[in-house]
Amino acid sequence: MNKLFYGDNLTIMRMLPADSVDLIYLDPPFNSNRSYNLLYKNTTGLPIPEQIEAFCDTWELDYEKSEMAYDIPNIMQKYGIKNDVVQFWYYLILALKSTNPKLLAYLVYMTIRLIEMHRILKSTGSIYLHCDPTASHYLKIVMDSIFGHENFRNEIAWCYKSRPQSKRYFGKKHDTILFYSKTENYYFNWQSAARPLSETTIKKYRLSDTDGRKYRLEGRGITGSPIRSAKDVDPRWEETNPLLVVRDYLDEKIGVALEDWWQIDIINQSSKERLGYPTQKPLALLEIIVKASSRESDVVLDPFCGCGTTIEAAIKNHRQWIGCDIAIHSIKLIQDTRIQKYGFNEDVEYTIEGIPQSTEQAQYLFEQDPFQFQYWAVEKTGGFCSNRKTADKGIDGRIYFETDKTLCSMVLSVKGGNIKPGDIRDLRGVLERENGTELAGFICLKNPTKAMIQEADAAGYYEYHGVKYPRIQILTIEDIFNNKKWYCPSVVKQVRKDKGQTFLAL
Ligand SMILES: C[S@@+](CC[C@H](N)C(=O)[O-])C[C@H]1O[C@@H](n2cnc3c(N)ncnc32)[C@H](O)[C@@H]1O
């Protein structure tokens, strides 16, 4: 069964049985010092001031990660990794802790996940780790440690053209894909990715048999060595030397095996397949991997599935698939684009796991991950999430609406735990402080008290074209499941795909 998981892939992979997946492709956040934001723009093309943090790939070696770093050698040992490799990691961790703590944090994050990937991969399976030169050399050591150097198959360079960035070094125009198998006995179908024969080679097939099949003659000398001369193509030579010649038919040729460098266009502004997801990979790239390293009906996993390129490659080529992403808008985007394109029905051809369908499940999400709960709640009511910095100021998201003169917003604040009248007073403060903010919405798991409702009523109304809108509105999660909506002037939800905008409300 095909599955789309919303949540942290570590938790999800820990639930998957060992030896259950045939192919893993992962494209984790890897380009340090760059945080990817999805920019939302309104219908007029003006940028909306907020950005949503789709994912942040700068890593801090906080206390938790630091503790985990020291535990990595133990985890490796328990998993059965050789002692000398474990020792190597012990010293590398010590060295990186002082010289490059960010990189260490990243490697810790990746190592614990790659161990899970190794566990769930079948013995005939393969894994493709997409990264770039920022950390590829370190990731290769991680992969060698977990999958074994002997199972390293290729370092693939995905080469692309785009505007050069610097005059101080050569343009950085390739990504690296590390291809490992789990064992020696892995499935690989080179023919699926073979390139067609060149025109020059095709022209060598000049002869036609009675059925019109094109061929050329291949001969062997008395000693068995190949004959490379004009005789190769001279039919008279075939008549006079029938035992020394074979027909090499063009229609039996599969093509030329693909090398380890692939030139495939990057997704840019003018790409037809562009979905507006900042790190979207081309379908052609994923199709090569899926076709070469899995058979029909095999299970393909992408634990960092983004906007679902791997999922589309799997659907298109009749594989089963599992996708995970920690960002709710990825899940929504995949559903609305990739899956819809193939007419798949939820609960029939695929399921979505991890998105709350009831107040109890929303409560569970809040307990597991308060930030994801916040994102989910904001988007469920049609809002755009704030990045974490703004969220700290009490604004967790916004709903945008256009008035005659300007673009206005309703700020949203989400509370999963205990609530009090002071929360509503704080929201009033935000309304007074923020220019262009006329309304505020409060989303809570628990029912608001009378005092809270009175506090919200005391904020009065915003009037537009003779209609009065309560300045502070409250929705509980239960209200949201009952389809209650914010009351505000026409909401900006029309988006322009060509500008990479997406409407994310779930
Ligand atoms: C580089 S993008 C993947 C892009 C994807 N290959 C595509 O073509 O659209 C990385 C994705 O990993 C997700 N992500 C980051 N950390 C994650 C985690 N711990 N669990 C699941 N997904 C995660 C991000 O939300 C992001 O969508």
The ligand as an SDF file (V2000), in Angstrom:
LIG
                    3D

 27 29  0  0  0  0  0  0  0  0999 V2000
   15.7520   18.9870   -0.2260 C   0  0  0  0  0  0  0  0  0  0  0  0
   14.0680   18.7810    0.1700 S   0  0  0  0  0  0  0  0  0  0  0  0
   13.5650   17.4240   -0.7850 C   0  0  0  0  0  0  0  0  0  0  0  0
   13.1260   17.8200   -2.1600 C   0  0  0  0  0  0  0  0  0  0  0  0
   12.6110   16.6530   -2.9570 C   0  0  0  0  0  0  0  0  0  0  0  0
   13.6560   15.7710   -3.3860 N   0  0  0  0  0  0  0  0  0  0  0  0
   11.8160   17.1390   -4.1740 C   0  0  0  0  0  0  0  0  0  0  0  0
   12.1840   16.8410   -5.3160 O   0  0  0  0  0  0  0  0  0  0  0  0
   10.8540   17.8640   -3.9600 O   0  0  0  0  0  0  0  0  0  0  0  0
   14.1660   18.1580    1.8080 C   0  0  0  0  0  0  0  0  0  0  0  0
   12.8260   17.9040    2.4680 C   0  0  0  0  0  0  0  0  0  0  0  0
   13.0600   17.2370    3.6970 O   0  0  0  0  0  0  0  0  0  0  0  0
   12.0720   17.6380    4.6180 C   0  0  0  0  0  0  0  0  0  0  0  0
   12.5940   17.3090    5.9510 N   0  0  0  0  0  0  0  0  0  0  0  0
   13.5800   17.9250    6.6420 C   0  0  0  0  0  0  0  0  0  0  0  0
   13.7970   17.2740    7.7900 N   0  0  0  0  0  0  0  0  0  0  0  0
   12.9310   16.2180    7.8250 C   0  0  0  0  0  0  0  0  0  0  0  0
   12.6770   15.1710    8.7470 C   0  0  0  0  0  0  0  0  0  0  0  0
   13.3600   15.0690    9.8810 N   0  0  0  0  0  0  0  0  0  0  0  0
   11.7160   14.2690    8.4660 N   0  0  0  0  0  0  0  0  0  0  0  0
   11.0120   14.3520    7.3030 C   0  0  0  0  0  0  0  0  0  0  0  0
   11.2140   15.3230    6.3890 N   0  0  0  0  0  0  0  0  0  0  0  0
   12.1640   16.2360    6.6420 C   0  0  0  0  0  0  0  0  0  0  0  0
   11.8760   19.1040    4.3510 C   0  0  0  0  0  0  0  0  0  0  0  0
   10.6170   19.5490    4.8020 O   0  0  0  0  0  0  0  0  0  0  0  0
   12.0050   19.1380    2.8240 C   0  0  0  0  0  0  0  0  0  0  0  0
   10.7560   19.0630    2.2180 O   0  0  0  0  0  0  0  0  0  0  0  0
  1  2  1  0
  2  3  1  0
  2 10  1  0
  3  4  1  0
  4  5  1  0
  5  6  1  0
  5  7  1  0
  7  8  2  0
  7  9  1  0
 10 11  1  0
 11 12  1  0
 11 26  1  0
 12 13  1  0
 13 14  1  0
 13 24  1  0
 14 15  1  0
 14 23  1  0
 15 16  2  0
 16 17  1  0
 17 18  1  0
 17 23  2  0
 18 19  1  0
 18 20  2  0
 20 21  1  0
 21 22  2  0
 22 23  1  0
 24 25  1  0
 24 26  1  0
 26 27  1  0
M  CHG  2   2   1   9  -1
M  END
$$$$
